[in-house]
Amino acid sequence: MAGNIEWRQVVALFEAIGTATEGANGALHVTVNGQADVLHRPKHKDIQEEEIAQIRHFLRRAGVEPPHPAKGPNS
């Protein structure tokens, strides 16, 4: 799992696909497709693996999936 995802990239993602509002104590309130969650700003600029997993689970619940590569003749 990639370990170099910066917090600012997470904020930009949620601003692009839904809403992201910063609350008290560095909490980020996000909503995508009617699903809501609260993420907490990490102590460092990069987010940890547990936070990446939380974001992936949230996006799946919200119906957001990564694009699937086109199947070619050798797939």
matplotlib code that plots the C-alpha trace (Angstrom):
import matplotlib.pyplot as plt

x = [0.0, 1.3, 2.5, 3.2, -0.3, -0.3, -3.2, -3.6, -4.2, -6.9, -8.6, -8.4, -9.9, -12.9, -13.3, -13.3, -15.8, -18.0, -17.8, -15.0, -15.4, -12.7, -14.0, -12.5, -9.2, -8.3, -11.4, -12.4, -16.1, -16.6, -19.7, -19.8, -23.0, -25.0, -22.4, -20.7, -17.6, -15.1, -11.4, -8.7, -5.7, -2.5, 0.4, 2.6, 2.0, 1.5, -1.4, -0.9, -2.0, -5.0, -6.2, -5.8, -7.9, -10.6, -10.8, -11.0, -13.8, -15.7, -15.3, -16.7, -19.7, -20.3, -20.2, -16.9, -14.6, -11.3, -11.6, -11.1, -8.6, -10.0, -9.8, -7.6, -7.4, -4.7, -6.7]
y = [0.0, 3.4, 5.3, 8.7, 10.2, 13.7, 15.1, 18.0, 15.4, 13.8, 17.1, 17.9, 14.5, 15.1, 18.7, 17.3, 14.5, 15.7, 18.2, 18.7, 21.0, 21.5, 21.5, 21.8, 20.1, 19.3, 17.2, 17.0, 16.4, 14.8, 13.9, 11.9, 10.6, 11.1, 9.2, 11.2, 10.5, 12.4, 12.2, 13.5, 15.5, 13.4, 14.7, 14.5, 15.5, 11.9, 9.8, 6.4, 3.0, 2.8, 6.1, 5.0, 1.9, 4.0, 6.3, 3.3, 1.8, 5.1, 5.6, 2.1, 2.7, 6.0, 4.0, 5.4, 2.7, 3.1, 2.8, -0.7, -1.0, -2.0, -5.7, -6.3, -9.5, -11.0, -10.5]
z = [0.0, -0.9, 2.1, 0.7, 0.3, 1.7, 3.8, 1.3, -1.5, 0.6, 1.1, -2.6, -3.5, -1.3, -2.5, -6.1, -5.6, -2.8, 0.1, 2.6, 5.6, 8.2, 11.7, 15.2, 16.1, 12.5, 11.8, 8.1, 7.6, 4.2, 2.3, -1.0, -2.6, 0.6, 2.7, 5.5, 7.5, 9.7, 9.1, 11.4, 10.3, 10.8, 12.9, 9.8, 6.2, 5.1, 6.1, 7.6, 6.2, 8.6, 7.3, 3.7, 4.5, 6.2, 3.2, 0.8, 2.8, 2.9, -0.9, -1.5, 0.7, -1.2, -4.5, -5.7, -7.2, -9.1, -12.9, -14.2, -17.0, -20.3, -21.0, -24.0, -26.2, -23.8, -20.6]

ax = plt.figure().add_subplot(projection="3d")
ax.plot(x, y, z, "-o")
ax.set_aspect("equal")
plt.show()
